[in-house]
Amino acid sequence: MPYWLVFALFALGFAGLAAWASRRLLDRSVGWVRTGITALVVFLAALPMAAWALRAAGVLSGDRLVADTPIALSFLALTLGWLFAAVVVCVVTLEFAWPTHPRRNPVTSVREAFRRRDRARRYAQILSIASRHGLAIFGAPRTAARDLPARLVSAMNDAGVTFVKLGQVLSTRDDILPRDVVEALSTLQMESTPIPWAEAEAAIRAELRVPISEVFREIDQEPLAAASVAQVHAATLRDGSSVVVKIQRPRARRQVTTDLDILRRLAADLERRTSWAKEYGASALVETFARGLYEELDYLNELHNAEMLRDPSGSRAALRIPRGYPEYSTQRMLVQERVKGTAFSHVSSLALDKEDPSEIADRIVSAVLDQVLLRGVFHADLHPGNLILGAPGPDGEPRPVTLIDFGAVGIVEKSLRRLLVPLLLAISNEEDAAATDLVLLMCAHGESLDKAALQRDIGRVITRVRNSPTNDNLFRLLVDALRHHRLAIPPPLLLVFRTLGSLDGTLRLLQPDYDLTARGLSLAPSVALRAVSLKEAAISAQTQAVIFVESARRIGRRVESISRALDEGTFSLRMRLFESAPERSWVDSLVSRVTITTVGITLVIAGVLLSVSDSGPMLTETVPAFSFLGAVLGLGGLLLLLQSLSRSLRGRGEPW
């Protein structure tokens, strides 16, 4: 067999064995290709040095072994061991600087390539919109800084549904944004240029999966309204019912997916680079926002929300809910009863026919409080465009008020409602101490909270609102006070306050001097009475009694078990520390790492001390046995230290 072929086979064999052993030693999925190539390069690069060391040790003379066979094999094994150690050092260095990434599925890679393309296009579009509205990152702004809120709102309106919804969410975060920006963002509306009728007709046909004429007698080709995510067309069903068809734009969901992908990446990058993003949980906020946005894009969910808001008794139906048609509705299309009337955003142009506008507003406030405090399900987006004022009924019946757009619905659990009703009663009676106690029961807080200062601030808010001639917004001032003291306001409670604040602005379009706070506080006692039910109280008392009796029975058994264990001498205490498997695994890993490091350092030190020793029997003419043993111990210690280093880096979660 030719010499070069033998050498090549030996080099490949060493590379393969070194790659396998390195992966086992480092206990991680290091790439096979990288490890094999590294081993081969190290073997070829270090081979001249290894040959020189063997000649200096008197094992090799020229190309011939001159030492006894057992000794020669021992030196060859030691040399290969140090070559293997050099391979491991190089692999660890490469993994630290350039970590191995698992090979991705080709389908995933292609899908990610399309996402990168969509993100690049969207980035360019967003930058173009920002530049057009004077929000360019580079260069001087085209307008004064005081115009920033207006320019920001215009840019968000042009950027589409995701940014409009994001702006609407941020309009509730006056704890992190300036007041003028918050007020500007609260005006965001999703008006947009309608898509051509041919495109809308194709989308409707695709959702119906039958010819349009089989469901609708006619559809108006001109939309009643158009937004960045959908548009609404008036239509008539085959049975003559007047309805509206809300059809989602074909590319809206894809744009939302791309925008949310961008927001997730920006939030993750902000959390890596800034401390405030970590404190506010930017990624968690984006995920919550994404979940809510996807729910609003599902029109079956909107249909379900409308049915939840419908009063089953109908006795106090001051706010009408239009009828839905689930048989024709899908995730991307909603068919609903057409509501005739005037939106509150244009109600100032109406002649109310001598009807008292405050009476209409009182009915709305009463109905909304019933939704929030009694039923626990309420419309969470009461801006002027979502309330429709109908025409007067026959025989002097009051004008009906109808709610539309049920994409955002709030839910208040009963345990929170039990505290919210007394809170309104306490505020109406100016009992700041009771109001503070109720707030602390609803909101989480730290041990450093100054309760006396909180009570003073709440008392000032209540007194200011009760005596203010300008009708200050109680709920906004209360939220400001709670945030000032860093109380964690429950999301349902925050949504209630935000909804009532939005309703306050809506009702002022009907009557400019309307005081929602005063009306709401005056209704609080009657709402509290209706919230009390003898049947519910009896059931609640029975439930609590059963829980108390069962707990008392268990206490007796537990006392008996403890006394018996004390009497028999088998009483023991169990520590919960390190009780779970992950905790024990962490402790085992830490002890193992410390042990391996200690043993490795000891072996290296012992190896160095023995290597410089010239005593003991001579294995060759120049190498004593103790020096050879020292090289072996040093090799073992080095490999142990490399293994401990690899586990430490992996345990810290740092990139290799």
VEXMIVO-831682 format. One line per 8 residues: number of its first residue (from 1); their letters; for each residue x, y, z of C-alpha. Coordinates in pm, whole numbers, plus 32768, in hexadecimal, padded with zeros to 4 digits. Example, Ala and Ser with C-alpha at 12.3 -4.5 7.8 and 13.67 -1.06 7.14 Angstrom:
<recs>
1 = AS = 84CE/7E3E/830C; 8557/7F96/82CA
</recs>
This chain:
<recs>
1 = MPYWLVFA = 8000/8000/8000; 8094/8158/7FA7; 8116/822A/80C8; 803D/8357/8071; 7F03/8280/8079; 7F5C/81F8/81D1; 7F9E/8359/824D; 7E53/83D8/81BD
9 = LFALGFAG = 7D8C/82BC/825B; 7E34/82F8/83AB; 7DEF/846F/839B; 7C82/8437/8341; 7C60/8331/8452; 7CF2/841E/8555; 7C0E/8538/84E0; 7AD9/845B/84FC
17 = LAAWASRR = 7B32/83D3/8655; 7B95/852C/86D2; 7A4C/85C0/8655; 7980/84AF/8700; 7A45/84C9/8846; 7A33/8647/8847; 78B8/8643/8826; 789C/8547/8942
25 = LLDRSVGW = 798D/8604/8A22; 78F1/875B/89EE; 7792/86CC/8A1E; 76EE/87A8/891A; 7681/8794/87B0; 77B9/881E/870B; 77AC/87FF/8592; 7844/86BE/8504
33 = VRTGITAL = 78D1/876B/83D3; 7973/8882/849B; 7A09/8791/859B; 7A8C/86A4/848F; 7B2E/87B8/83C0; 7BC4/8853/84FC; 7C57/8704/8565; 7CED/86C7/840C
41 = VVFLAALP = 7D86/8826/83FA; 7E18/8808/855A; 7EA9/86B0/8509; 7F53/8729/83CB; 7FCE/886E/846C; 8053/87C9/85AA; 80E8/8693/8509; 8245/8731/84D5
49 = MAAWALRA = 824B/87A5/8640; 81DF/864B/86B9; 82F4/85A6/85ED; 83F2/869A/867F; 837C/864A/87E3; 839C/84D4/87A5; 84FC/8502/871F; 8559/85DC/884B
57 = AGVLSGDR = 84D3/84CD/8935; 85AC/83C7/888D; 8488/8301/8808; 84B6/8354/8699; 85F6/836B/85CF; 85BD/83E1/846E; 848C/831A/8403; 84D1/81E8/84DF
65 = LVADTPIA = 8464/8194/8640; 8599/8157/8717; 84F4/8124/886E; 8463/7FDF/88EA; 830F/7F92/885B; 8241/7FC0/899D; 82F1/8109/89EA; 82D1/8181/8882
73 = LSFLALTL = 815C/8132/8880; 8131/81EC/89CB; 81DA/8323/8940; 8110/830D/87FF; 7FCC/82F3/88C9; 8031/841E/899F; 8082/84E9/8867; 7F33/8495/87CC
81 = GWLFAAVV = 7E8C/84F4/8915; 7F2A/864E/890D; 7EC6/8672/87A1; 7D64/861E/880D; 7D7B/8725/8923; 7DE8/8825/881F; 7CB5/87C6/874F; 7BCF/87FB/887B
89 = VCVVTLEF = 7C6D/894F/88C5; 7C38/89BE/875D; 7AD0/893C/875A; 7A7A/89F5/889F; 7B16/8B35/8817; 7A55/8B1B/86D0; 790F/8AD2/8786; 7942/8BFE/8869
97 = AWPTHPRR = 797F/8CEA/8744; 789A/8C4A/8645; 778E/8B67/86DF; 770A/8A3D/8620; 75A5/8A6B/85AD; 74C7/8942/855C; 7476/890F/83F1; 7324/899F/839F
105 = NPVTSVRE = 720C/88F7/82E8; 7213/8963/8178; 70A2/89BC/8186; 70E3/8A95/82B9; 7209/8B3B/820C; 7138/8B90/80D9; 701B/8C12/81B3; 710F/8CEA/8279
113 = AFRRRDRA = 719F/8D71/8134; 7043/8DE3/80C9; 700F/8E80/8220; 7157/8F3C/8200; 70E7/8FBA/80AD; 6F96/902B/813D; 7043/90D3/8262; 7132/918B/8179
121 = RRYAQILS = 7010/920B/80A5; 6F4F/9274/81DB; 707F/9322/8270; 70A5/93EB/812E; 6F32/9441/812D; 6F37/94B0/829B; 706D/9586/8264; 6FC8/9625/8135
129 = IASRHGLA = 6E8D/9676/81FF; 6F5C/9702/831E; 7026/97DB/8232; 6EEA/985A/8186; 6E60/98CD/82D6; 6FA1/9973/8349; 700B/9858/8432; 714C/97FC/837C
137 = IFGAPRTA = 7263/977B/8459; 736F/9839/8398; 7363/99AA/8347; 72B3/9ACC/83EB; 713C/9AAD/842C; 7063/9B6F/833A; 6F7E/9BF6/8448; 6F96/9C68/85AF
145 = ARDLPARL = 6FB4/9B73/86CE; 6E5D/9BDB/8751; 6DC3/9B40/8617; 6E59/99EA/8664; 6D15/994E/86F2; 6C4B/99B3/85BF; 6D56/9937/84CF; 6D71/97F2/8591
153 = VSAMNDAG = 6BF8/97B8/857B; 6BF6/97FE/8404; 6D17/970E/83CA; 6C6F/95FB/8495; 6B2B/9627/83D5; 6BE9/95F9/828E; 6CB2/94D1/8312; 6B80/93F5/8336
161 = VTFVKLGQ = 6AB6/932D/842E; 6BD6/92AD/8506; 6C5D/9406/8550; 6B03/949B/8580; 6AB0/938E/867D; 6C06/93B8/871F; 6BC7/952E/873C; 6A73/94EF/87D9
169 = VLSTRDDI = 6B14/9408/88DA; 6C2B/9503/8922; 6B25/9612/8954; 6AD3/9568/8AA0; 6C3D/956D/8B17; 6C58/96CE/8B99; 6D4D/9644/8C9B; 6E5C/9624/8B90
177 = LPRDVVEA = 6DF7/9722/8A85; 6DCB/989D/8A97; 6C67/991A/8AC5; 6C59/99CD/8974; 6CC5/9890/88BD; 6BC2/97C0/8979; 6AAB/98B4/8922; 6B12/98B4/87B4
185 = LSTLQMES = 6B22/9737/87A2; 69C3/971D/8833; 693E/97C2/86F4; 69BE/96AC/8610; 68B6/9624/8523; 68E2/9516/841D; 6855/95CC/82F0; 68F5/9564/81AA
193 = TPIPWAEA = 68C8/9561/8030; 67CF/9451/7FCE; 6840/932D/7EFA; 67A0/9306/7D9E; 664E/9259/7D94; 66D8/913D/7CBC; 67D3/90E7/7DCE; 66CE/9103/7EE2
201 = EAAIRAEL = 65D6/9031/7E19; 66D9/8F1F/7DE7; 6724/8F1D/7F5E; 65AF/8F03/7FB4; 657F/8DE9/7EBA; 66AB/8D2E/7F47; 661E/8D43/80A8; 64BA/8CDE/8045
209 = RVPISEVF = 6532/8BBF/7F65; 63EC/8BE0/7EA6; 6377/8CE0/7DA5; 632E/8E2F/7E48; 61D1/8E36/7DB1; 6170/8D03/7E7E; 619E/8DC5/7FC3; 616E/8F37/7F6E
217 = REIDQEPL = 6060/8FD6/7E9E; 6144/9101/7E69; 6289/919A/7EED; 62E5/9306/7ED2; 6431/931F/7E19; 6488/9465/7EC9; 64FE/941A/802D; 645B/94C3/8154
225 = AAASVAQV = 65AD/94D6/8200; 670E/9466/81B6; 6828/941F/82AA; 6986/9397/8283; 6917/9239/82E6; 67B5/9221/8256; 669C/92DA/81AD; 6523/92D2/81D9
233 = HAATLRDG = 641C/92B1/80C7; 62A4/92D7/80E9; 61E5/91A6/806C; 608F/9100/8068; 605E/8F8E/80B0; 5F7D/8EB2/7FE0; 5E6A/8ED0/80E8; 5E77/904E/80D3
241 = SSVVVKIQ = 5F3B/908E/8214; 601B/91C0/8207; 617D/9164/8271; 62E5/91D8/825B; 6403/9100/81DD; 6553/913C/8282; 665D/909E/81A6; 67CA/908D/8208
249 = RPRARRQV = 68C8/910A/810D; 6976/8FE0/8068; 6AD5/9055/80C8; 6A82/90E0/8222; 6ADA/8FA6/82E8; 6C23/8F7C/822E; 6C83/90E5/8275; 6C29/90BB/83E4
257 = TTDLDILR = 6D00/8F80/83F8; 6E2B/903A/8363; 6DF8/9167/8447; 6DE0/908D/857D; 6F1C/8FD5/8515; 6FCC/9127/8502; 6F42/9194/8655; 6FAF/904D/86F9
265 = RLAADLER = 7112/9078/8677; 711F/91E5/86E3; 709C/918E/8840; 719A/9074/886B; 72B3/9159/87F7; 7243/926D/88E6; 723D/9179/8A0A; 73A3/9111/89B8
273 = RTSWAKEY = 741E/9276/899D; 7355/933F/8A9C; 72EE/9310/8C06; 71A1/93CA/8BE7; 7126/92D6/8ADD; 7170/91B4/8BC9; 70BF/9268/8CE7; 6F81/929D/8C1C
281 = GASALVET = 6F97/9144/8B76; 6F9A/91BC/8A0D; 6F87/905D/8978; 6E66/8FF9/8A5B; 6DAC/9139/89FE; 6DDB/90F1/888C; 6D5D/8F8C/88B9; 6C28/900A/8972
289 = FARGLYEE = 6BEE/910D/8863; 6C18/9004/8752; 6B23/8F19/87FB; 6A1D/902B/8816; 6A53/909A/86AE; 6A2A/8F39/8626; 68E7/8F19/86EF; 6864/9058/864D
297 = LDYLNELH = 68BC/8FCE/84F6; 67DD/8EA2/853C; 667C/8F18/84F1; 65E2/8DDF/8586; 6675/8E56/86CF; 65D1/8FAA/8696; 6485/8EFE/8653; 64AB/8E3C/8799
305 = NAEMLRDP = 64FC/8F7D/8855; 63BE/901F/87D6; 62EE/8EFD/8856; 6398/8F15/89AA; 6338/9084/89C4; 61CF/9045/8966; 60F3/9059/8A9D; 603A/8F0A/8AAC
313 = SGSRAALR = 5F1A/8F9D/8B74; 5EED/90CD/8A95; 5E55/9189/8BBA; 5F73/9285/8BD5; 5FE3/9287/8A6C; 6031/93FD/8A5C; 614B/93AC/896B; 60E0/92DF/883D
321 = IPRGYPEY = 61BD/91D0/87AA; 618C/918F/8636; 612F/9030/85CD; 6242/8F5B/8539; 6227/8E53/8429; 6317/8D39/848A; 62A7/8C63/8365; 6345/8D5C/8273
329 = STQRMLVQ = 6466/8DD5/834B; 65CC/8D51/8347; 6719/8DB0/83DE; 674B/8EB6/82CC; 65E4/8F23/828A; 64D1/8F9A/8375; 6363/8FBC/8313; 629A/908A/840A
337 = ERVKGTAF = 6155/914A/8422; 6172/92A6/838C; 614D/93B8/848F; 60A4/94F7/841D; 60F1/9639/84CD; 6206/9735/8509; 6352/96EB/85AB; 63A2/97B9/86DF
345 = SHVSSLAL = 64CC/9849/8624; 63CC/9909/854D; 62B8/992F/864E; 62F6/9AA4/867A; 6248/9AE1/852C; 6109/9A36/85A1; 5FCD/9AE2/8612; 5F63/9A1A/8743
353 = DKEDPSEI = 5DF8/9A83/8727; 5DF4/9B1F/8880; 5E6C/99D9/891A; 5F51/9A13/8A3F; 60B1/99A2/89DC; 6109/9968/8B4A; 5FF1/9864/8B5D; 6090/97A5/8A3B
361 = ADRIVSAV = 61E4/97BC/8AE0; 6155/9746/8C2F; 60C1/9611/8B8A; 6210/95C0/8AE9; 62D1/95E9/8C31; 61D6/9512/8CEC; 61EC/93FF/8BE6; 6369/9404/8BDE
369 = LDQVLLRG = 637D/93F0/8D5B; 6290/92C8/8D4F; 6376/921E/8C54; 64AD/9261/8D27; 642F/9230/8E8B; 6312/9136/8E68; 6357/905D/8D39; 64D3/9083/8D2D
377 = VFHADLHP = 64D9/9098/8BB0; 64EF/91ED/8B0A; 653F/9298/89C0; 66A7/930E/89E9; 66BC/9404/88C5; 65B0/950B/88F9; 663C/9616/8815; 653F/96F5/875B
385 = GNLILGAP = 6541/9622/8620; 64C7/94EA/86D6; 6384/957F/8765; 6265/95BB/8673; 6141/969B/86D3; 6001/962E/8627; 5ECB/96EB/85C2; 5DB4/9732/86C0
393 = GPDGEPRP = 5CBB/9617/86E4; 5B40/9630/86C5; 5A70/96B1/87E7; 5B93/9777/8877; 5C76/964D/88B3; 5DDE/96B5/88FF; 5EE6/96A6/87F2; 5F93/9550/87ED
401 = VTLIDFGA = 610C/9541/8815; 61B9/941E/8766; 631B/939C/8799; 63ED/9326/8674; 654C/9296/8645; 657A/918A/874D; 66E7/913A/8711; 6747/91B4/886F
409 = VGIVEKSL = 6678/9130/8991; 66E4/9140/8AFE; 66A0/9038/8C07; 669F/9083/8D7D; 669E/8F53/8E5F; 65AA/8F4B/8F82; 66B6/8F63/908E; 6724/90B1/8FFA
417 = RRLLVPLL = 65BE/912A/8FCF; 6581/90ED/9143; 668E/91EF/918C; 6644/92E0/9070; 64DD/9326/90DF; 6544/9382/9246; 665D/9458/91B6; 6560/952B/90F7
425 = LAISNEED = 6489/9541/9231; 65B3/95B4/92FE; 660F/96BB/91FA; 64A9/9739/91E6; 64AA/9760/9361; 660B/97F9/9365; 6691/96E6/9448; 67FF/96F3/93E5
433 = AAATDLVL = 686E/95F6/94EE; 6776/94EE/9474; 67CE/953A/9309; 6940/950B/9357; 6901/93BB/9402; 6836/9343/92D7; 6942/93B5/91E3; 6A4B/92F3/92A6
441 = LMCAHGES = 6970/91BC/9297; 6959/91DB/911B; 6ABD/9246/90C6; 6C03/9195/9118; 6D0D/926A/91C0; 6E65/9254/925C; 6EC2/925C/93CA; 6F51/93BB/93A7
449 = LDKAALQR = 6DFB/9453/9357; 6DA7/9589/9423; 6C37/9544/946D; 6C02/9692/951A; 6C83/9750/93EB; 6BA9/967A/9305; 6A75/96C9/93D8; 6AC4/983D/93CB
457 = DIGRVITR = 6AE5/9834/924F; 69A1/976F/9223; 68F0/985D/930F; 696C/998A/9249; 68F2/98EB/9104; 6797/98A6/9193; 6775/9A00/9229; 67F2/9AA8/90EC
465 = VRNSPTND = 66FE/99EE/900C; 65D3/9A26/90F3; 6613/9B9D/90FF; 66A5/9BE3/8FA6; 65D3/9CBF/8EBC; 6698/9C3C/8D8E; 661F/9AD2/8DAF; 6775/9A35/8DDD
473 = NLFRLLVD = 678F/98C9/8D74; 678D/9804/8EB9; 680C/96C4/8E1D; 6939/9763/8D75; 699D/9819/8EB3; 6972/96DC/8F81; 6A4C/9612/8E94; 6B55/9724/8EA2
481 = ALRHHRLA = 6B56/9712/901E; 6B73/9596/9025; 6C8D/9594/8F27; 6D42/96A5/8FE8; 6D53/95B3/910E; 6DB8/9492/9027; 6C86/93BC/9063; 6C50/92A0/8F6C
489 = IPPPLLLV = 6AF5/92EA/8EE5; 6A3E/91AE/8E6E; 6A0C/91BB/8CF2; 688E/9194/8D0B; 687A/92BB/8DFC; 695A/938E/8D1E; 687E/9338/8BF3; 6746/939F/8CB6
497 = FRTLGSLD = 67E0/94F3/8D0A; 6854/9522/8BA3; 66FA/94CB/8B1A; 664A/95BB/8C05; 6743/96CA/8BA9; 66FD/9690/8A36; 6586/9694/8A78; 65AC/97E1/8B2D
505 = GTLRLLQP = 663A/9882/89F3; 652C/97E4/891C; 640D/9865/89F2; 649C/99C5/89F1; 6457/99CC/887A; 62EA/999A/88D4; 62ED/9A96/89EF; 6430/9B60/8A21
513 = DYDLTARG = 63FF/9B93/8B98; 6395/9A2D/8BE8; 6434/99A8/8D29; 645D/982E/8D07; 650F/9817/8E57; 63F3/98B5/8F19; 62EF/97E3/8E64; 63B1/96A3/8E9A
521 = LSLAPSVA = 63E4/96E5/900D; 6274/9738/9038; 6217/95E9/8F9B; 630D/9524/9073; 621B/94E6/919A; 6106/9460/90B8; 61FD/9384/8FFD; 627D/9301/914B
529 = LRAVSLKE = 6119/92A5/91B1; 60DB/91EE/906A; 6227/9138/9096; 61A6/90A2/91DC; 60E2/8F62/91AA; 6058/8E94/92CB; 607A/8D58/91FF; 61E5/8D9E/91A5
537 = AAISAQTQ = 6231/8E03/930E; 619B/8CBD/938E; 6260/8BED/9295; 63A0/8CAA/92E9; 6366/8C79/945F; 6324/8B07/9429; 6465/8AE4/935E; 6537/8B96/9464
545 = AVIFVESA = 6499/8AC2/9578; 64F2/8980/94C2; 6658/89F8/9492; 6670/8A56/9605; 65E3/8909/967D; 66C7/8840/9599; 67F6/890A/9609; 6797/88D1/9778
553 = RRIGRRVE = 677F/8759/973E; 68D5/8750/969E; 696C/8814/97BF; 68FB/8706/98B3; 6994/85F0/97E3; 6AD8/86B1/97BB; 6AF7/86F2/9932; 6ABA/8582/9978
561 = SISRALDE = 6BC1/851C/9875; 6CC5/8607/990C; 6C83/8593/9A73; 6C9C/8423/9A09; 6DE6/8464/9957; 6E6E/8516/9A8D; 6DFC/83F8/9B6B; 6EA1/82F2/9A8C
569 = GTFSLRMR = 6FDD/83BC/9A59; 6FB0/83CA/98DF; 6F6E/853F/98C2; 7048/85DD/97B7; 706B/8728/9702; 70A1/8744/958D; 7158/8869/94F2; 70C3/88EC/93B0
577 = LFESAPER = 7216/8971/9345; 729C/88A6/921F; 7161/87D1/9223; 7114/87EA/90B2; 71D0/8727/8FA8; 725A/885F/8EF4; 72E8/88E4/903B; 738E/8796/908E
585 = SWVDSLVS = 7412/877F/8F2B; 74A8/88DC/8F49; 7551/8883/9092; 75D5/873A/9003; 765B/87F1/8ED2; 7702/88FB/8FAB; 77A4/87FB/9091; 7815/872C/8F66
593 = RVTITTVG = 78AA/885F/8EBD; 7964/88C9/8FF6; 79E6/8768/902A; 7A5C/8744/8EC2; 7B07/8899/8ECF; 7BB5/8848/9018; 7C2D/86F6/8F9D; 7C9D/878F/8E52
601 = ITLVIAGV = 7D65/88A4/8EFB; 7E03/87A3/8FE8; 7E69/86C3/8EC6; 7EFE/87E6/8E03; 7FC9/885C/8F2F; 803E/86F8/8F78; 8094/86CA/8E0A; 8165/8807/8E00
609 = LLSVSDSG = 8220/87A5/8F3D; 826A/8647/8EBE; 82C7/86C1/8D62; 83E6/8796/8DE4; 8464/8679/8EBD; 8598/85BE/8E3F; 8587/84A3/8F3F; 8504/8342/8F1A
617 = PMLTETVP = 8553/8230/8E20; 859E/8297/8CBC; 84AB/822B/8BAE; 8591/82A6/8A9C; 86E9/8344/8A9E; 8656/84A1/8ADA; 84FC/8470/8B7C; 84D2/83F1/8CE1
625 = AFSFLGAV = 8398/8337/8D48; 831E/8450/8E2C; 8329/854C/8D0E; 8260/845F/8C32; 8162/842F/8D4C; 814F/85A9/8D79; 80F8/85D7/8C08; 7FE4/84D2/8C2A
633 = LGLGGLLL = 7F52/857B/8D61; 7F66/86D2/8CC0; 7EAC/864F/8B8E; 7D97/85C0/8C66; 7D79/86FF/8D32; 7D69/87D8/8BF9; 7C4F/8707/8B65; 7B8A/871B/8CAB
641 = LLQSLSRS = 7BB3/8896/8CB7; 7B3D/88B6/8B4E; 7A0A/87E7/8B9C; 79BD/88BF/8CCF; 79EC/89FC/8C02; 78FA/8985/8AF8; 77EE/8934/8BFD; 781C/8A84/8CA9
649 = LRGRGEPW = 77EE/8B47/8B66; 76BE/8A7A/8B0B; 7628/8AA2/8C69; 7647/8C1C/8C58; 758D/8C1E/8B0E; 76A5/8CE0/8A62; 76F4/8CA6/88F2; 7824/8BD7/88AD
</recs>
